């Protein structure tokens, strides 16, 4: 009886031990499954780029700062973890030339996106290689080809290091008018920076002398010179260094042109085009602007696009077009 009891006890212990061992194996399997699942979740999270959505610019500037001072911006939205849709925009500080790729789409894979473009407003083409880093975005333009008609040499080329904008704002809506310098002092500072700090005094004098031949060919230039001297009392070189109006920095009103001769209004309207390098077919306009040292002819009328104008220019162009009665 005793030995029977011992046998039962031993068997019971073996059964219990076997069960314990089996349970232990199951526990390990569950833990392993949970570990694998966690790693997979981490991988999914790593490939989710929705948090990058917003505005990224050189030095983290705001959109308004890029418009006012020049720079580059990349604005986009990412949906479904890695589907990107956005635009890339650059503006040159001095001439305010603009380049833009309106629609950039694609999937971000392993932190990279490639997008081929065929027109950067100047007819340039290439491949945008976009890299998404933890605190920056790098855009490198590969295989860039400049259009043969692009005499300015401007376009979306090279590389751009971008940071999240100080103000995470999207591109201005079509009906929003950007504000320029908020005071007269700021306006004068902006004008000085744009037109007087790009060359030495000797270079300016040489440029003015070089432009003399064109001013002499312009039939209406004596009328302009008389207006500047007698009405505006301008007798220094500022009339050749600066445009007549700051239509890219200040929004003008109808009353600003009260008593202004039709010729001056006509020139003010065409200055908006000239500022972006528009090449005039009219001989007098061509000679007049070639006599201004700030003018750099670069775009034919056939290649010119109104998308080059900023919002302030668009507002002023609409106003001046309605006031222009010069024949």
HELIX and SHEET records of a PDB file:
HELIX    1   1 UNK A    2  UNK A   46  1                                  45    
HELIX    2   2 UNK A   50  UNK A   52  5                                   3    
HELIX    3   3 UNK A   63  UNK A   69  1                                   7    
HELIX    4   4 UNK A  184  UNK A  195  1                                  12    
HELIX    5   5 UNK A  201  UNK A  217  1                                  17    
HELIX    6   6 UNK A  221  UNK A  230  1                                  10    
HELIX    7   7 UNK A  238  UNK A  241  1                                   4    
HELIX    8   8 UNK A  254  UNK A  257  5                                   4    
HELIX    9   9 UNK A  262  UNK A  274  1                                  13    
HELIX   10  10 UNK A  283  UNK A  290  1                                   8    
HELIX   11  11 UNK A  306  UNK A  308  5                                   3    
HELIX   12  12 UNK A  311  UNK A  323  1                                  13    
SHEET    1   A 8 UNK A  98  UNK A 107  0                                        
SHEET    2   A 8 UNK A  83  UNK A  91 -1                                        
SHEET    3   A 8 UNK A  71  UNK A  79 -1                                        
SHEET    4   A 8 UNK A  54  UNK A  58 -1                                        
SHEET    5   A 8 UNK A 159  UNK A 164 -1                                        
SHEET    6   A 8 UNK A 137  UNK A 145 -1                                        
SHEET    7   A 8 UNK A 125  UNK A 132 -1                                        
SHEET    8   A 8 UNK A 112  UNK A 117 -1                                        
END                                                                             
